[in-house]
Amino acid sequence: MRVTLFILAMIWGVAVQAVTVSDLYRVSVPVQDQTSQSRADAVTAAFHKVLVKVSGTRKTLDNALLADHEKRAESYISSLRYERQQDSGELRLEVSFMPAPLQKLLGQSGAPVWGASRPLTALWLVEDSGQGRTPVSLANELWGTAVSSAMNERGVPVLFPAWDLDDEMALPLVRLWGLFEEDISRAAVRYSADGYLAGRILSIGDGLSFAGYSQYGEEYIPLQFSATSIEELASMLADHLAETLSDRYAVVALPSELAAGGHVIRVAGVDGFTDYRRLLDYLSEHVAIRGVRVLSLQGSEITLSIDTLNSWAQAWDVLALDRKLQETEEADSYVWLP
C-alpha cells in the first residue's frame, strides 16, 4: 500500500514543532470499479473524509448543511484519479479538493476549519506481543503502515523516537511500560514536538489492549482502548489526537457582527517592502483571520488592525504554531520572524 508519510524519524537537535500538512485536501478511498455509480459513491465517501480531515472532527458529518452539499461534492473537486494498489490489488480513487471553496463551505455551515499548520506529536509506544516488549516504530512495518495511514487520514503529524542508544538510556522500556511520567517527559525533551502520546500495548488473544495518556503542556488526558486489530487501534489513537487538537486549534467563524474583530497589534522587525508584503500575505491568508488593515508604518514597526473569525486569543493560539510572530513583554506587541 502506498502511504503518504508525514511520520518523521527525528534525529538529535532537530528543532521542529508545528508541521505544515501538505496533502490536507487530498484523500483516497476504495472504489469497486470505474462505473459511474461506483465513482459517485466513492466521491461521497471522499467528501466525508476531507470534511473530517479539514475540520478535525467527525462531528462535522452531523452538520445538516454539509450533508445537503453531498450531492454537489464534485463541484469542490480539483482532480481525481484511479490507482490500483500493487500489494493488495485494491482499486482506489484519489481525490483532491479545492481548499478555498471547501473552507468557505465549512465556515458558512458553522463547522470548524483546522489550518494546515498543525501541532507535532511524539509517539512513545511499547508493545508486548507475548514474546517480549518492543518499541513501536517505523522499523516495524505493520505498525508503521497502520499508524501512518491512520494519522494521514486525520491530518495529524506525528513522529516516532529514533530508539537509538540515547533513547534507550533515557527511557528504558520497563519505565515506558510502567508509564512513569517523569521519565517519559525527560526523554521527550530530546524531540522538539508540541506534545506526546505515551502508552503500552498488550496483545490479549486476538485483541489489543492500550493504556496510556497524551500530554500537551499542562493538559494530561488518560487513555484506555481495546481493539481487535492494529489498524483499529491506530485509528483510535489518530481519532483521539485529531479531536483533542482540533478542539483547541480549529477555528469556528462567528457572524461578523459578533466576532471580536479589529484587534490592534504592533509588529516589529518588518525590514523593507519584502517583509511588509510577506507579513500581510501571511496574515491575510491565515485560516483564523477574516481581514487585515494597516493603520501605520514607522520604520520597521507596523501597526495593524486584525479582523478575526473568532477571538484574538484563539487566533493567536493558532498563529503561534507557525513561529512567524514572536510575543514580546508588551501587550499586543510582536516581532516578525520571516
TITI-624658 format. One record per residue (C-alpha): chain; x, y, z. Coordinates in pm, whole numbers, plus 50000, padded with zeros to 5 digits. Layout:
<rs>
cadena:A | u:X | v:Y | w:Z
...
</rs>
This chain:
<rs>
cadena:A | u:50000 | v:50000 | w:50000
cadena:A | u:50129 | v:50349 | w:49915
cadena:A | u:50108 | v:50568 | w:50222
cadena:A | u:50186 | v:50938 | w:50245
cadena:A | u:50422 | v:50959 | w:50539
cadena:A | u:50444 | v:51265 | w:50750
cadena:A | u:50551 | v:51048 | w:51037
cadena:A | u:50908 | v:51158 | w:51080
cadena:A | u:51205 | v:50971 | w:51220
cadena:A | u:51372 | v:51256 | w:51402
cadena:A | u:51737 | v:51299 | w:51499
cadena:A | u:51901 | v:51474 | w:51789
cadena:A | u:51891 | v:51851 | w:51781
cadena:A | u:51636 | v:51899 | w:51502
cadena:A | u:51409 | v:52182 | w:51614
cadena:A | u:51069 | v:52122 | w:51461
cadena:A | u:50734 | v:52176 | w:51619
cadena:A | u:50421 | v:52260 | w:51424
cadena:A | u:50417 | v:52090 | w:51084
cadena:A | u:50251 | v:52205 | w:50764
cadena:A | u:50029 | v:51925 | w:50634
cadena:A | u:50079 | v:51937 | w:50257
cadena:A | u:49809 | v:51692 | w:50150
cadena:A | u:49528 | v:51822 | w:50369
cadena:A | u:49278 | v:51843 | w:50083
cadena:A | u:49369 | v:51512 | w:49918
cadena:A | u:49208 | v:51183 | w:50024
cadena:A | u:49199 | v:50828 | w:49893
cadena:A | u:48901 | v:50592 | w:49912
cadena:A | u:48839 | v:50237 | w:49791
cadena:A | u:48620 | v:50202 | w:49481
cadena:A | u:48459 | v:49885 | w:49348
cadena:A | u:48508 | v:49961 | w:48979
cadena:A | u:48515 | v:50252 | w:48735
cadena:A | u:48141 | v:50269 | w:48668
cadena:A | u:47959 | v:50599 | w:48719
cadena:A | u:47767 | v:50469 | w:49022
cadena:A | u:48082 | v:50340 | w:49196
cadena:A | u:48254 | v:50669 | w:49122
cadena:A | u:47961 | v:50867 | w:49266
cadena:A | u:47966 | v:50657 | w:49583
cadena:A | u:48344 | v:50700 | w:49615
cadena:A | u:48320 | v:51077 | w:49567
cadena:A | u:48066 | v:51097 | w:49851
cadena:A | u:48296 | v:50891 | w:50074
cadena:A | u:48589 | v:51115 | w:49980
cadena:A | u:48382 | v:51426 | w:50057
cadena:A | u:48310 | v:51289 | w:50406
cadena:A | u:48677 | v:51210 | w:50463
cadena:A | u:48803 | v:51552 | w:50358
cadena:A | u:48543 | v:51729 | w:50574
cadena:A | u:48663 | v:51535 | w:50878
cadena:A | u:49028 | v:51590 | w:50785
cadena:A | u:48997 | v:51966 | w:50735
cadena:A | u:48765 | v:52031 | w:51030
cadena:A | u:48949 | v:51791 | w:51261
cadena:A | u:48630 | v:51636 | w:51398
cadena:A | u:48385 | v:51363 | w:51299
cadena:A | u:48106 | v:51581 | w:51439
cadena:A | u:48119 | v:51766 | w:51107
cadena:A | u:47938 | v:51473 | w:50947
cadena:A | u:47632 | v:51553 | w:51161
cadena:A | u:47610 | v:51904 | w:51011
cadena:A | u:47284 | v:51927 | w:50814
cadena:A | u:47406 | v:52199 | w:50574
cadena:A | u:47715 | v:51997 | w:50483
cadena:A | u:47505 | v:51684 | w:50436
cadena:A | u:47291 | v:51881 | w:50192
cadena:A | u:47605 | v:51953 | w:49983
cadena:A | u:47691 | v:51584 | w:49938
cadena:A | u:47514 | v:51574 | w:49602
cadena:A | u:47730 | v:51868 | w:49487
cadena:A | u:48057 | v:51721 | w:49614
cadena:A | u:48208 | v:51704 | w:49264
cadena:A | u:48190 | v:52084 | w:49235
cadena:A | u:48457 | v:52107 | w:49508
cadena:A | u:48698 | v:51868 | w:49335
cadena:A | u:49010 | v:51987 | w:49154
cadena:A | u:49129 | v:51646 | w:49034
cadena:A | u:49076 | v:51273 | w:49074
cadena:A | u:49242 | v:50958 | w:48951
cadena:A | u:49212 | v:50583 | w:48989
cadena:A | u:49501 | v:50386 | w:49134
cadena:A | u:49549 | v:50010 | w:49170
cadena:A | u:49736 | v:49907 | w:49488
cadena:A | u:50035 | v:49690 | w:49397
cadena:A | u:50030 | v:49473 | w:49709
cadena:A | u:49655 | v:49409 | w:49751
cadena:A | u:49523 | v:49479 | w:49402
cadena:A | u:49263 | v:49710 | w:49557
cadena:A | u:49130 | v:49984 | w:49331
cadena:A | u:49123 | v:50328 | w:49494
cadena:A | u:49011 | v:50673 | w:49388
cadena:A | u:49242 | v:50959 | w:49488
cadena:A | u:49052 | v:51286 | w:49510
cadena:A | u:49192 | v:51639 | w:49553
cadena:A | u:48956 | v:51913 | w:49670
cadena:A | u:48984 | v:52290 | w:49623
cadena:A | u:49088 | v:52450 | w:49956
cadena:A | u:48919 | v:52791 | w:49929
cadena:A | u:48566 | v:52674 | w:49834
cadena:A | u:48578 | v:52395 | w:50092
cadena:A | u:48691 | v:52633 | w:50368
cadena:A | u:48413 | v:52874 | w:50269
cadena:A | u:48157 | v:52594 | w:50284
cadena:A | u:48274 | v:52486 | w:50630
cadena:A | u:48265 | v:52846 | w:50752
cadena:A | u:47916 | v:52907 | w:50618
cadena:A | u:47791 | v:52590 | w:50785
cadena:A | u:47932 | v:52689 | w:51124
cadena:A | u:48177 | v:52397 | w:51118
cadena:A | u:48537 | v:52437 | w:51239
cadena:A | u:48830 | v:52484 | w:51000
cadena:A | u:49167 | v:52348 | w:51114
cadena:A | u:49453 | v:52504 | w:50920
cadena:A | u:49741 | v:52320 | w:50756
cadena:A | u:49983 | v:52421 | w:51034
cadena:A | u:49925 | v:52155 | w:51298
cadena:A | u:50095 | v:52053 | w:51625
cadena:A | u:50358 | v:51780 | w:51606
cadena:A | u:50311 | v:51486 | w:51843
cadena:A | u:50578 | v:51237 | w:51951
cadena:A | u:50462 | v:50876 | w:51994
cadena:A | u:50621 | v:50686 | w:52286
cadena:A | u:50467 | v:50341 | w:52250
cadena:A | u:50575 | v:49994 | w:52358
cadena:A | u:50415 | v:49662 | w:52259
cadena:A | u:50410 | v:49333 | w:52447
cadena:A | u:50317 | v:49066 | w:52193
cadena:A | u:50372 | v:48780 | w:52436
cadena:A | u:50723 | v:48728 | w:52304
cadena:A | u:50882 | v:49027 | w:52473
cadena:A | u:50844 | v:49402 | w:52475
cadena:A | u:50948 | v:49613 | w:52177
cadena:A | u:50914 | v:49984 | w:52100
cadena:A | u:50661 | v:50075 | w:51831
cadena:A | u:50848 | v:50245 | w:51549
cadena:A | u:50872 | v:50276 | w:51172
cadena:A | u:51112 | v:49981 | w:51179
cadena:A | u:50805 | v:49765 | w:51243
cadena:A | u:50631 | v:49761 | w:50904
cadena:A | u:50290 | v:49655 | w:51041
cadena:A | u:50276 | v:49934 | w:51297
cadena:A | u:50446 | v:50191 | w:51075
cadena:A | u:50199 | v:50141 | w:50790
cadena:A | u:49891 | v:50127 | w:51014
cadena:A | u:49980 | v:50433 | w:51220
cadena:A | u:50096 | v:50643 | w:50925
cadena:A | u:49778 | v:50563 | w:50731
cadena:A | u:49552 | v:50646 | w:51029
cadena:A | u:49732 | v:50971 | w:51109
cadena:A | u:49739 | v:51076 | w:50744
cadena:A | u:49363 | v:51018 | w:50718
cadena:A | u:49303 | v:51259 | w:51008
cadena:A | u:49574 | v:51508 | w:50904
cadena:A | u:49772 | v:51461 | w:51227
cadena:A | u:50152 | v:51497 | w:51201
cadena:A | u:50344 | v:51271 | w:51439
cadena:A | u:50697 | v:51144 | w:51491
cadena:A | u:50845 | v:50825 | w:51629
cadena:A | u:51154 | v:50846 | w:51851
cadena:A | u:51473 | v:50710 | w:51693
cadena:A | u:51504 | v:50446 | w:51967
cadena:A | u:51881 | v:50464 | w:51944
cadena:A | u:52116 | v:50424 | w:52239
cadena:A | u:52033 | v:50773 | w:52371
cadena:A | u:51661 | v:50696 | w:52382
cadena:A | u:51716 | v:50354 | w:52536
cadena:A | u:51929 | v:50507 | w:52811
cadena:A | u:51690 | v:50796 | w:52872
cadena:A | u:51380 | v:50575 | w:52878
cadena:A | u:51430 | v:50200 | w:52931
cadena:A | u:51132 | v:50003 | w:52802
cadena:A | u:51047 | v:49889 | w:53153
cadena:A | u:50995 | v:50256 | w:53251
cadena:A | u:50784 | v:50325 | w:52942
cadena:A | u:50580 | v:50012 | w:53009
cadena:A | u:50521 | v:50137 | w:53361
cadena:A | u:50416 | v:50478 | w:53220
cadena:A | u:50649 | v:50664 | w:53454
cadena:A | u:50555 | v:51018 | w:53360
cadena:A | u:50871 | v:51195 | w:53477
cadena:A | u:51095 | v:50957 | w:53282
cadena:A | u:50885 | v:50989 | w:52966
cadena:A | u:50875 | v:51368 | w:52999
cadena:A | u:51255 | v:51386 | w:53032
cadena:A | u:51306 | v:51161 | w:52729
cadena:A | u:51062 | v:51371 | w:52526
cadena:A | u:51276 | v:51685 | w:52572
cadena:A | u:51515 | v:51548 | w:52310
cadena:A | u:51246 | v:51586 | w:52045
cadena:A | u:51105 | v:51932 | w:51975
cadena:A | u:50744 | v:51826 | w:51948
cadena:A | u:50443 | v:52019 | w:52076
cadena:A | u:50333 | v:51724 | w:52287
cadena:A | u:50343 | v:51349 | w:52308
cadena:A | u:50130 | v:51039 | w:52339
cadena:A | u:50268 | v:50757 | w:52558
cadena:A | u:50124 | v:50412 | w:52605
cadena:A | u:50164 | v:50038 | w:52637
cadena:A | u:50001 | v:49786 | w:52404
cadena:A | u:49927 | v:49435 | w:52521
cadena:A | u:49821 | v:49152 | w:52291
cadena:A | u:49540 | v:48955 | w:52454
cadena:A | u:49416 | v:48662 | w:52249
cadena:A | u:49302 | v:48804 | w:51916
cadena:A | u:49277 | v:49159 | w:52052
cadena:A | u:49484 | v:49450 | w:52171
cadena:A | u:49461 | v:49649 | w:52493
cadena:A | u:49601 | v:50002 | w:52516
cadena:A | u:49667 | v:50210 | w:52827
cadena:A | u:49840 | v:50546 | w:52822
cadena:A | u:49793 | v:50921 | w:52805
cadena:A | u:49851 | v:51228 | w:52592
cadena:A | u:50034 | v:51535 | w:52722
cadena:A | u:50033 | v:51886 | w:52575
cadena:A | u:50176 | v:52141 | w:52816
cadena:A | u:49967 | v:52107 | w:53131
cadena:A | u:49689 | v:51915 | w:52957
cadena:A | u:49705 | v:51548 | w:53061
cadena:A | u:49445 | v:51308 | w:52920
cadena:A | u:49442 | v:50942 | w:53034
cadena:A | u:49355 | v:50688 | w:52763
cadena:A | u:49221 | v:50332 | w:52762
cadena:A | u:49132 | v:50147 | w:52440
cadena:A | u:49051 | v:49793 | w:52331
cadena:A | u:49082 | v:49696 | w:51966
cadena:A | u:49059 | v:49385 | w:51750
cadena:A | u:49346 | v:49482 | w:51517
cadena:A | u:49649 | v:49705 | w:51478
cadena:A | u:49457 | v:49913 | w:51222
cadena:A | u:49165 | v:49968 | w:51457
cadena:A | u:49391 | v:50074 | w:51745
cadena:A | u:49589 | v:50307 | w:51517
cadena:A | u:49260 | v:50467 | w:51408
cadena:A | u:49157 | v:50515 | w:51773
cadena:A | u:49484 | v:50689 | w:51854
cadena:A | u:49454 | v:50912 | w:51546
cadena:A | u:49093 | v:50998 | w:51634
cadena:A | u:49194 | v:51097 | w:51986
cadena:A | u:49475 | v:51324 | w:51868
cadena:A | u:49267 | v:51486 | w:51593
cadena:A | u:48963 | v:51552 | w:51811
cadena:A | u:49173 | v:51680 | w:52104
cadena:A | u:49394 | v:51913 | w:51899
cadena:A | u:49126 | v:52044 | w:51664
cadena:A | u:48914 | v:52133 | w:51966
cadena:A | u:49185 | v:52383 | w:52056
cadena:A | u:49322 | v:52493 | w:51720
cadena:A | u:49035 | v:52467 | w:51472
cadena:A | u:48853 | v:52796 | w:51415
cadena:A | u:48476 | v:52836 | w:51410
cadena:A | u:48381 | v:53162 | w:51243
cadena:A | u:48137 | v:53378 | w:51433
cadena:A | u:47898 | v:53603 | w:51240
cadena:A | u:48080 | v:53926 | w:51156
cadena:A | u:47862 | v:54129 | w:51392
cadena:A | u:47958 | v:53901 | w:51683
cadena:A | u:48324 | v:53838 | w:51602
cadena:A | u:48587 | v:54010 | w:51809
cadena:A | u:48738 | v:54183 | w:51505
cadena:A | u:48951 | v:54495 | w:51487
cadena:A | u:49215 | v:54381 | w:51734
cadena:A | u:49513 | v:54618 | w:51709
cadena:A | u:49866 | v:54479 | w:51724
cadena:A | u:50216 | v:54618 | w:51663
cadena:A | u:50472 | v:54413 | w:51475
cadena:A | u:50844 | v:54500 | w:51478
cadena:A | u:51113 | v:54355 | w:51251
cadena:A | u:50940 | v:54446 | w:50925
cadena:A | u:51253 | v:54547 | w:50732
cadena:A | u:51165 | v:54663 | w:50386
cadena:A | u:50889 | v:54603 | w:50135
cadena:A | u:50954 | v:54228 | w:50102
cadena:A | u:50895 | v:54171 | w:50475
cadena:A | u:50596 | v:54404 | w:50465
cadena:A | u:50435 | v:54210 | w:50179
cadena:A | u:50513 | v:53869 | w:50333
cadena:A | u:50362 | v:53968 | w:50666
cadena:A | u:50041 | v:54098 | w:50512
cadena:A | u:50009 | v:53797 | w:50282
cadena:A | u:50070 | v:53559 | w:50572
cadena:A | u:49806 | v:53719 | w:50792
cadena:A | u:49551 | v:53776 | w:50515
cadena:A | u:49566 | v:53413 | w:50401
cadena:A | u:49552 | v:53264 | w:50750
cadena:A | u:49258 | v:53044 | w:50839
cadena:A | u:49192 | v:53231 | w:51167
cadena:A | u:49176 | v:53579 | w:51014
cadena:A | u:48898 | v:53750 | w:50821
cadena:A | u:49090 | v:54061 | w:50717
cadena:A | u:49392 | v:54285 | w:50787
cadena:A | u:49417 | v:54665 | w:50774
cadena:A | u:49737 | v:54869 | w:50802
cadena:A | u:49700 | v:55156 | w:51050
cadena:A | u:50052 | v:55294 | w:51045
cadena:A | u:50409 | v:55216 | w:50947
cadena:A | u:50700 | v:55371 | w:51134
cadena:A | u:51048 | v:55248 | w:51050
cadena:A | u:51049 | v:54871 | w:51093
cadena:A | u:50732 | v:54864 | w:51305
cadena:A | u:50386 | v:54826 | w:51159
cadena:A | u:50053 | v:54870 | w:51338
cadena:A | u:49770 | v:54651 | w:51215
cadena:A | u:49400 | v:54607 | w:51282
cadena:A | u:49321 | v:54235 | w:51267
cadena:A | u:48965 | v:54123 | w:51194
cadena:A | u:48950 | v:53770 | w:51335
cadena:A | u:48697 | v:53498 | w:51268
cadena:A | u:48658 | v:53439 | w:51639
cadena:A | u:48852 | v:53591 | w:51931
cadena:A | u:49207 | v:53725 | w:51906
cadena:A | u:49307 | v:53483 | w:52184
cadena:A | u:49207 | v:53185 | w:51969
cadena:A | u:49360 | v:53339 | w:51657
cadena:A | u:49690 | v:53388 | w:51839
cadena:A | u:49679 | v:53030 | w:51964
cadena:A | u:49672 | v:52918 | w:51601
cadena:A | u:49921 | v:53176 | w:51471
cadena:A | u:50172 | v:53086 | w:51743
cadena:A | u:50209 | v:52738 | w:51594
cadena:A | u:50383 | v:52881 | w:51287
cadena:A | u:50655 | v:53062 | w:51487
cadena:A | u:50646 | v:53351 | w:51241
cadena:A | u:50541 | v:53601 | w:51507
cadena:A | u:50702 | v:53619 | w:51849
cadena:A | u:50540 | v:53777 | w:52152
cadena:A | u:50724 | v:54047 | w:52342
cadena:A | u:50678 | v:54156 | w:52702
cadena:A | u:50448 | v:54438 | w:52592
cadena:A | u:50081 | v:54363 | w:52537
cadena:A | u:49981 | v:54319 | w:52170
cadena:A | u:50339 | v:54366 | w:52059
cadena:A | u:50513 | v:54110 | w:51836
cadena:A | u:50826 | v:54057 | w:51630
cadena:A | u:50811 | v:53929 | w:51270
cadena:A | u:51030 | v:53625 | w:51209
cadena:A | u:51002 | v:53550 | w:50836
</rs>
